[in-house]
Amino acid sequence: MNPWIAIGALGVVSVGIPLGMMAVSALLRPSVPEQGKSAIYESGEIPTGTARIQFNIQYYMVALLFVVFDIETVLIFPWTVIYRSALEQGATLAEVLLPMLVFIGILVVGLVWAWRNGAVKWVKSPLAESRKTERQT
């Protein structure tokens, strides 16, 4: 049997199952339009502003910072693996350690800049704060 037949069958099944599930759910789901279903929900945050799509930019800032520091760990792990072997091959400690210290220093400067600009400060909307004080009274 040709192995490409199995790969093709796997491709057909992997596309067919999700499409079949979407078709069945479109046929079976109830269609009851109401105002609550079309309201914007932002993880418990009360929408503010007049934009068509309202969201808090803070979610995206935290996600971007996570991506930056996630990539940092991806680059630090290989360095830790070759650190000892580079020293055993005769490299000096400064030659091995300095590039990583510069890399981490640049990341620390970026984190300090983001911190000073409020990228990691979580701010509640004024409407949410007013509702919170109403519940407490």
RODOBA-7154 format. One record per residue: residue number from 0; residue in three letters; x, y, z of N, C-alpha, C in turn. Coordinates in steps of 0.1 Angstrom, whole numbers, plus 2048, in hexadecimal, padded with zeros to 3 digits. Layout:
BEGIN
NUM, ALA, X, Y, Z, X, Y, Z, X, Y, Z
...
//
This chain:
BEGIN
0, MET, 808, 7F4, 800, 800, 800, 800, 809, 80C, 800
1, ASN, 805, 816, 7F8, 80D, 822, 7F7, 80B, 82B, 804
2, PRO, 816, 82F, 80A, 815, 837, 816, 80E, 845, 814
3, TRP, 80E, 84A, 808, 807, 857, 806, 7F8, 855, 807
4, ILE, 7F3, 849, 805, 7E5, 847, 806, 7E1, 849, 815
5, ALA, 7E9, 844, 81E, 7E6, 845, 82C, 7E7, 854, 830
6, ILE, 7F1, 85B, 82B, 7F3, 869, 82E, 7E7, 871, 829
7, GLY, 7E2, 86E, 81D, 7D7, 875, 817, 7CA, 872, 81F
8, ALA, 7C8, 865, 823, 7BD, 862, 82B, 7BD, 869, 839
9, LEU, 7C9, 86A, 83F, 7CA, 872, 84B, 7C6, 880, 849
10, GLY, 7CB, 886, 83E, 7C7, 894, 83B, 7B8, 896, 839
11, VAL, 7B2, 88D, 832, 7A4, 88E, 830, 79C, 88C, 83D
12, VAL, 7A0, 883, 846, 79A, 881, 853, 79C, 88D, 85B
13, SER, 7A9, 893, 85B, 7AC, 89E, 864, 7A4, 8AB, 860
14, VAL, 7A1, 8AC, 853, 798, 8B7, 84F, 78A, 8B4, 850
15, GLY, 786, 8A8, 84D, 778, 8A4, 84E, 772, 8A4, 85B
16, ILE, 779, 8A0, 865, 773, 89F, 873, 76F, 8AD, 878
17, PRO, 778, 8B7, 878, 774, 8C5, 87C, 769, 8CB, 874
18, LEU, 769, 8C9, 867, 75F, 8CE, 85E, 751, 8C7, 862
19, GLY, 752, 8BA, 864, 746, 8B3, 868, 740, 8B7, 875
20, MET, 749, 8BA, 87F, 745, 8BE, 88C, 73E, 8CC, 88B
21, MET, 744, 8D5, 883, 73E, 8E2, 881, 731, 8E2, 87A
22, ALA, 730, 8D9, 870, 723, 8D7, 869, 718, 8D2, 873
23, VAL, 71B, 8C8, 87A, 712, 8C2, 884, 70E, 8CC, 88E
24, SER, 717, 8D4, 894, 714, 8DE, 89E, 70B, 8E9, 898
25, ALA, 70E, 8ED, 88B, 706, 8F7, 885, 6F7, 8F2, 883
26, LEU, 6F5, 8E6, 881, 6E8, 8E0, 87F, 6E1, 8DE, 88D
27, LEU, 6E8, 8DB, 897, 6E2, 8D7, 8A4, 6E0, 8E3, 8AE
28, ARG, 6E8, 8ED, 8AC, 6E8, 8F8, 8B6, 6DB, 900, 8B5
29, PRO, 6D7, 905, 8C1, 6CB, 90D, 8C0, 6CF, 91B, 8BC
30, SER, 6C6, 921, 8B4, 6C8, 92F, 8AF, 6BF, 938, 8B6
31, VAL, 6C3, 93D, 8C1, 6BA, 947, 8C9, 6C2, 954, 8CB
32, PRO, 6BF, 95D, 8C1, 6C7, 96A, 8C3, 6C2, 972, 8CF
33, GLU, 6CB, 977, 8D7, 6C7, 97F, 8E2, 6D2, 989, 8E5
34, GLN, 6CF, 993, 8EC, 6D9, 99E, 8EE, 6E6, 999, 8F6
35, GLY, 6E4, 990, 8FF, 6EF, 98B, 907, 6FA, 984, 8FF
36, LYS, 6F5, 97D, 8F4, 6FF, 976, 8EC, 707, 97F, 8E3
37, SER, 702, 98B, 8E0, 70A, 994, 8D7, 712, 99E, 8E0
38, ALA, 711, 99D, 8ED, 718, 9A7, 8F5, 727, 9A3, 8F5
39, ILE, 730, 9AD, 8F7, 73E, 9AA, 8F7, 742, 9A6, 905
40, TYR, 749, 99B, 906, 74E, 996, 913, 75D, 995, 912
41, GLU, 764, 99C, 91C, 772, 99D, 91C, 778, 998, 929
42, SER, 776, 98B, 92B, 77B, 985, 937, 777, 98C, 944
43, GLY, 76B, 990, 945, 766, 996, 951, 768, 9A5, 951
44, GLU, 770, 9AB, 948, 772, 9B9, 947, 765, 9C0, 941
45, ILE, 761, 9CB, 946, 756, 9D2, 941, 75C, 9DA, 935
46, PRO, 756, 9D9, 929, 75B, 9E0, 91D, 75A, 9EF, 91F
47, THR, 764, 9F6, 91A, 764, A05, 91B, 767, A0A, 90D
48, GLY, 763, A17, 90A, 767, A1D, 8FE, 75B, A1C, 8F4
49, THR, 75E, A21, 8E8, 754, A21, 8DD, 758, A19, 8D1
50, ALA, 762, A12, 8D2, 767, A0A, 8C6, 75D, 9FF, 8C3
51, ARG, 75D, 9FB, 8B7, 754, 9F0, 8B3, 758, 9E3, 8BA
52, ILE, 765, 9E0, 8BB, 76A, 9D5, 8C3, 771, 9DB, 8CF
53, GLN, 76B, 9D9, 8DB, 771, 9DF, 8E7, 779, 9D4, 8EE
54, PHE, 785, 9D8, 8F2, 78E, 9CF, 8F9, 798, 9D7, 901
55, ASN, 79D, 9D1, 90B, 7A7, 9D7, 914, 7B5, 9D3, 90E
56, ILE, 7BD, 9DD, 90A, 7CA, 9DA, 904, 7D3, 9D3, 90D
57, GLN, 7D0, 9D3, 91A, 7D9, 9CD, 924, 7DB, 9BE, 922
58, TYR, 7D0, 9B7, 91D, 7D1, 9A9, 91A, 7DC, 9A7, 90F
59, TYR, 7DD, 9AF, 905, 7E6, 9AD, 8FB, 7F4, 9B1, 8FF
60, MET, 7F6, 9BA, 908, 803, 9BE, 90D, 809, 9B3, 915
61, VAL, 801, 9AD, 91E, 805, 9A1, 926, 809, 996, 91D
62, ALA, 801, 993, 913, 804, 988, 909, 811, 98B, 902
63, LEU, 813, 997, 8FE, 820, 99A, 8F7, 82C, 999, 900
64, LEU, 82B, 99D, 90C, 836, 99B, 916, 838, 98D, 918
65, PHE, 82E, 985, 919, 82F, 976, 91B, 837, 970, 90F
66, VAL, 834, 974, 903, 83A, 96F, 8F7, 849, 973, 8F7
67, VAL, 84C, 97F, 8FB, 85A, 984, 8FB, 862, 97B, 905
68, PHE, 85D, 979, 911, 864, 972, 91B, 864, 963, 919
69, ASP, 85A, 95E, 912, 85A, 950, 90E, 865, 94D, 904
70, ILE, 867, 957, 8FB, 872, 955, 8F1, 87F, 956, 8F8
71, GLU, 880, 95E, 903, 88C, 95F, 90A, 890, 951, 910
72, THR, 887, 94A, 916, 88A, 93D, 91B, 88E, 933, 910
73, VAL, 888, 934, 905, 88B, 92B, 8F9, 89A, 92E, 8F5
74, LEU, 89F, 93A, 8F6, 8AD, 93D, 8F3, 8B6, 93A, 8FE
75, ILE, 8B2, 93B, 90A, 8BB, 938, 916, 8BE, 929, 917
76, PHE, 8B4, 921, 915, 8B6, 912, 917, 8C1, 90C, 90F
77, PRO, 8C2, 90F, 902, 8CE, 90A, 8FA, 8DB, 90F, 8FF
78, TRP, 8DB, 91C, 904, 8E7, 922, 909, 8EC, 91A, 916
79, THR, 8E2, 916, 91E, 8E6, 90F, 92A, 8EC, 901, 927
80, VAL, 8E7, 8FB, 91C, 8EC, 8EE, 918, 8FA, 8EF, 913
81, ILE, 8FE, 8F9, 90C, 90B, 8FA, 906, 915, 902, 90F
82, TYR, 910, 907, 91A, 919, 90F, 923, 925, 907, 928
83, ARG, 922, 8FB, 92E, 92D, 8F3, 934, 936, 8EE, 929
84, SER, 931, 8E9, 91D, 939, 8E4, 913, 942, 8EF, 90D
85, ALA, 93D, 8FC, 90C, 945, 907, 907, 951, 90A, 911
86, LEU, 94E, 909, 91E, 959, 90B, 928, 963, 8FF, 927
87, GLU, 95F, 8F3, 925, 968, 8E8, 924, 971, 8E9, 917
88, GLN, 96C, 8EF, 90D, 973, 8F0, 900, 97D, 8FC, 901
89, GLY, 97E, 903, 90C, 988, 90D, 90D, 983, 91B, 90C
90, ALA, 977, 91E, 90B, 971, 92B, 90B, 972, 931, 919
91, THR, 974, 93E, 919, 975, 945, 927, 967, 947, 92C
92, LEU, 966, 949, 939, 959, 94B, 93F, 952, 958, 939
93, ALA, 95A, 962, 936, 955, 96F, 931, 94F, 96C, 923
94, GLU, 956, 964, 91A, 951, 962, 90D, 944, 95A, 90D
95, VAL, 942, 952, 917, 936, 94A, 917, 92A, 952, 91E
96, LEU, 92E, 959, 929, 923, 95F, 931, 91F, 96D, 92C
97, LEU, 928, 974, 926, 925, 982, 922, 91A, 983, 918
98, PRO, 919, 97B, 90D, 90E, 97D, 904, 900, 97A, 90B
99, MET, 900, 970, 914, 8F3, 96E, 91A, 8EF, 979, 924
100, LEU, 8F9, 97E, 92B, 8F6, 989, 934, 8F2, 996, 92C
101, VAL, 8F7, 998, 921, 8F2, 9A3, 918, 8E4, 9A1, 914
102, PHE, 8E1, 995, 910, 8D4, 991, 90C, 8CA, 993, 917
103, ILE, 8CD, 98E, 923, 8C4, 98F, 92E, 8C3, 99E, 932
104, GLY, 8CE, 9A5, 931, 8CD, 9B4, 934, 8C4, 9BB, 92B
105, ILE, 8C4, 9B8, 91E, 8BB, 9BF, 915, 8AC, 9BB, 919
106, LEU, 8AA, 9AF, 91C, 89C, 9AB, 920, 898, 9B2, 92D
107, VAL, 8A1, 9B4, 937, 89E, 9BB, 943, 89B, 9CA, 940
108, VAL, 8A3, 9D0, 937, 8A0, 9DE, 933, 892, 9DF, 92D
109, GLY, 88E, 9D5, 924, 881, 9D5, 91E, 876, 9D3, 929
110, LEU, 878, 9CA, 933, 86F, 9C8, 93D, 86D, 9D5, 946
111, VAL, 878, 9DB, 949, 877, 9E8, 951, 86F, 9F2, 949
112, TRP, 872, 9F3, 93C, 86B, 9FD, 934, 85C, 9FA, 933
113, ALA, 859, 9ED, 931, 84A, 9EA, 931, 844, 9EC, 93F
114, TRP, 84B, 9EA, 949, 846, 9EC, 957, 843, 9FB, 959
115, ARG, 84D, A03, 955, 84B, A12, 957, 840, A17, 94F
116, ASN, 83D, A11, 943, 832, A16, 93A, 825, A10, 93E
117, GLY, 825, A08, 948, 818, A02, 94D, 813, 9F6, 946
118, ALA, 81C, 9EF, 93E, 817, 9E4, 936, 814, 9D8, 93F
119, VAL, 81A, 9D7, 94B, 817, 9CC, 954, 80E, 9D0, 960
120, LYS, 809, 9DC, 95F, 800, 9E1, 96A, 7F2, 9DE, 966
121, TRP, 7EB, 9D7, 96D, 7DD, 9D3, 96A, 7D4, 9DE, 96F
122, VAL, 7CC, 9E4, 966, 7C4, 9EF, 96A, 7B5, 9EB, 968
123, LYS, 7AD, 9EE, 972, 79F, 9EB, 971, 798, 9F7, 96A
124, SER, 78D, 9F4, 963, 786, 9FF, 95D, 77E, A07, 967
125, PRO, 77C, A14, 965, 775, A1C, 96F, 767, A16, 971
126, LEU, 760, A11, 967, 753, A0C, 969, 753, A00, 972
127, ALA, 75D, 9F7, 971, 75E, 9EB, 979, 761, 9F0, 988
128, GLU, 769, 9FA, 98A, 76C, 9FF, 997, 75F, A05, 99E
129, SER, 757, A0C, 996, 74B, A12, 99B, 741, A07, 99F
130, ARG, 740, 9FC, 997, 737, 9F1, 99B, 73C, 9EA, 9A7
131, LYS, 749, 9E9, 9A9, 74E, 9E2, 9B4, 74B, 9EA, 9C1
132, THR, 74C, 9F7, 9C0, 748, 9FF, 9CC, 739, 9FF, 9CF
133, GLU, 731, 9FE, 9C4, 723, 9FC, 9C6, 71F, 9F0, 9CD
134, ARG, 726, 9E5, 9CA, 723, 9D8, 9D1, 727, 9D8, 9DF
135, GLN, 732, 9DF, 9E2, 736, 9DF, 9F0, 72D, 9E7, 9F9
136, THR, 726, 9F1, 9F4, 71D, 9F9, 9FC, 710, 9F3, 9FE
//
